[in-house]
Amino acid sequence: MSLVVNIYYTGRDGNAVKFAKEMMSSGLVDRIRAEEGNLRYEYFLPMDDAETVLLIDEWESDEALDLHHKSPMMQEIATLREKYHLKMRVRKFQERTK
């Protein structure tokens, strides 16, 4: 059973895109993608909102996501989010088993 988390980062003056670029250039995205249980970690730009970046984050299980949330990388992400003065909106989707 996997779960998908959509995180919308919104800011001003292109800061959401700057944040995503720094996440990638710093190697933080590669480290997250290498974590056990990570299936997807990709940024997208909404066509109708130049000040928002969408992160699609997919994990094998709640446990894998919980371990990610307890990792030191979460503080690095929070620091970058504060640096760029971003707001977040989060939606979580869980695959149902039959």
Secondary structure, DSSP 8 states (H G I E B T S, - for coil): --EEEEEEEE-STTHHHHHHHHHHHTTHHHHHHTSTTEEEEEEE--TT-TTEEEEEEEES-HHHHHHHHTSTHHHHHHHHHHHTT-EEEEEEEE----
